[in-house]
Amino acid sequence: QSFSSRLVRRILENIQIEIQNVHVSLTDAEGSAGVVLESLSLVTTDKDGKQVFVDRTTGQDQTFLYKMLLLDGLGLYLDHPESATEKFVTSKTALGAISET
């Protein structure tokens, strides 16, 4: 493998994504619908769910790459002006140790 391919692989294996305070809304004369998200976090972990930096070039046998996705304050809503009720669904979810080979 070339240096650049090893570098790209190491970056992709250890990339961290954090998104906070998102609100997407679609509104027209018929009503509105939207999604809210307090936070989303995607990190690399070890087999026990502890956040780590992965270096597969050390020669250790690491068959799996573990990722953890944390969603907090995810909500969907639908509001129609003719309806007295507003639909709002929220979820606080942690999906842990999603592995890929």
N, C-alpha and C positions, 0 to 999 in steps of 0.2 A: 504494500500500500504506500502511496505517496504521502509526503508530509501534509499536503493540503487536504487530502481525503481523511487522514487521521484527525486533523484539526477540526474539520467540519463535523465529523462524527462525535468528537468530544464535546463540541459546542451543543449539538443537538441532544446528546445524552444528558446534559446538565442544564439545559435551558430552564429558566423559571419564568412563569407568566403570572402577573398579578394585575387584576382589574378591579376597580372600586367605583361605586356610586354611578351606576348606569341606569338611565331611564329612556326607553324608546317608546314613543307614542304615535299612533296613527289616528288622526281625527278628521272627521268630515261631518256633513249635516246629519248623517244617519247615526252618529255616535262616535265612540272612540274605543280603541283597544291598545294594550301596551304590555310591556315587560319591564320590570324593575329588578335590579340586581345590586345588592349591597356590596358583595365582594366575591371574587373568584380567584383561586390560587392553584397553580399547577407546579409541582416540585418533584424532583427526583428523590427517592428514599431508599433505604436499605430494606431487607426482608422484614424488619420489625416496624417499619413505618417511620423511622427517624430520618430527617432530612440529611442528605449526604452529597458529597461531590464524588462522581464516579470517574475512575481512571482505569479503563480496561487494558491499558498498555503495561500494567505492572506485572502481568503474567498470572495473576490470580484467576482461577476459574470462576467467571461470573456469567452464568447462562442467562439469567433473567435481568431485565432492567425494570425496576419498580418505579411507578409514578403515582402520585397522590393528587386527586382533584378535590378541592374543598369549595363548596358553594354555600354562601350564606345570604339569606334574605332574598331568595329568588321568588318573584311574584308575577303573576299574570292577571290582567284584568280586562273586562269587557263591560262597557257602559253604553246603554242605549237610552236616549231621552224619553222614549215612550214607556220604558220599564222602570218601575219604582225601585227595583233591586239592582244592585251593582255586584257583579261577580268578581271576587278577588280570591286568589289562591296563592298561598305562600308555602315555601319549603325551606327548611334548614337541613342541608344534606352534606354528608361527608362520604365520599367514595374513596376508599383507601386501597392501596397496594394493587393497583391495576398493572398487570405485568404484560410485557411483550418479549418475544424472543428475538 
